[in-house]
């Protein structure tokens, strides 16, 4: 069984245990640090905040967390290392890029106007997967890609194709961001068409669409689907996520679903001042929401411990370990 790269070195799939498949240490959009009034944290202070928040999951037996932050959402590998050391969690770091509208650094945009950047992106992904990320010595253990609402832009298509080529050479999984419950089937078809094995693909944020027809159009391609935004009710309500998940479990698809919350311990920039109604819609959003709230609700609806274990332990182990 192949080794899995984490912030503190390789582990085996048997060491993964309960795994959150799509979280973040922090969230920061490109340009946040250019705001003269942005809130800055000292590295040690930020690491302590993240370690305290993420360390809560250990009470529920979590052993592994996938930090799905790509290059352009302020991925911070040194932070991942410190948090892993403080918490004892396995943290799997990502290489990859976010969707065009909220990512795509100007550097890449400029180069894409002059040449086909697919080969450059592939080389960069491969370097981070096989040599390491910057000077950290940490190798990425997963590839993150993303697409826009209702479309895959030409830029995003290049990112997905570069990711597919790197995946085929390394065997690491690809995890995706879908925007507002769209483009899941198209993502899966493109990646599979480029030669990626379906069992190495997680189509993310599928819990943003309550249509079982849409869910089946992705699952039928042999990939995994991520129900990984629990607690973000302002994007899509948990009661519909729960109903859709229970429907899929009733159809026998526990072996094709992974769970997470897409949470972050801090958002960098100016402090966010949200209206009261928005605050109410994210009141439960945390790294532990699945365990404190969602799993008890699923059990009340008849979901079994075996099905929950499959989604949290069995499927991550198969995705990463083969």
VENNOR-V652677 format. One record per helix or strand of 3 or more residues. SS is the DSSP state (H for helix, E for strand). FROM is the first residue (numbers start at 0). TO is the last residue. If there is no record, write none. Layout:
ss->{SS SS}
from->{FROM FROM}
to->{TO TO}
This chain:
ss->{H E H H E H H E E H H H E H E H H E H H E H H E H H H}
from->{12 17 31 42 61 70 76 89 93 99 105 117 141 153 172 183 197 200 205 211 223 237 253 256 275 288 304}
to->{14 22 33 59 66 72 86 91 95 101 113 129 145 169 176 192 199 202 207 218 226 249 255 258 280 299 320}
